[in-house]
Amino acid sequence: MRVNPDPGPAERSASKSLYVYGTLVVVIAAYVAYILISRHNANRALDRRYREKAAEQQRSSDRAAIEQLGGSALSIRALYVSPPVIHRGESAKLCYDVNNAKAVSLDPPEGNVWPSHTRCLNLSPKKTTTYTLTIADARGKSVSQAVELKVQ
């Protein structure tokens, strides 16, 4: 039996075709992978820019809301009684609006008070009373304001 060291033209053609098609498949796969990766990176960049823009719009909106609600200063924006004069046995509402307060107290105490932009308490004093609302921030700074409810 004799071994032929030189492959025939049919065998060379098949191995050459296999090499060409294999190389072509690898090149196409690399090109498709490149396109997918570049699109993924482009989408991530777009998402990041969108999130940054949305965050800046939110910050701008938050700043505007803070300014509308009194800025960052500790303040009593409103304190009033309605009606300001009552007859004995009737009731009135004491309402307040505070800004940047961490603690709120009312003297004389007439129920639970807390930091709020709209809070009202029902009052029924037996005599004319002056109510003092005191607020404090986290640093200990405090502000007070008084309102009188007249009882006839």
JOKARA-V102620 format. One record per run of one state. SS is the DSSP state (hx for helix, st for strand, lp for the rest). FROM is the first residue (numbers start at 1). TO is the last residue. If there is no record, write none. Layout:
ss = [SS SS]
from = [FROM FROM]
to = [TO TO]
This chain:
ss = [lp hx lp st lp st lp st lp st lp st lp st lp st lp]
from = [1 9 69 75 83 85 87 92 100 103 108 119 124 129 137 142 152]
to = [8 68 74 82 84 86 91 99 102 107 118 123 128 136 141 151 152]
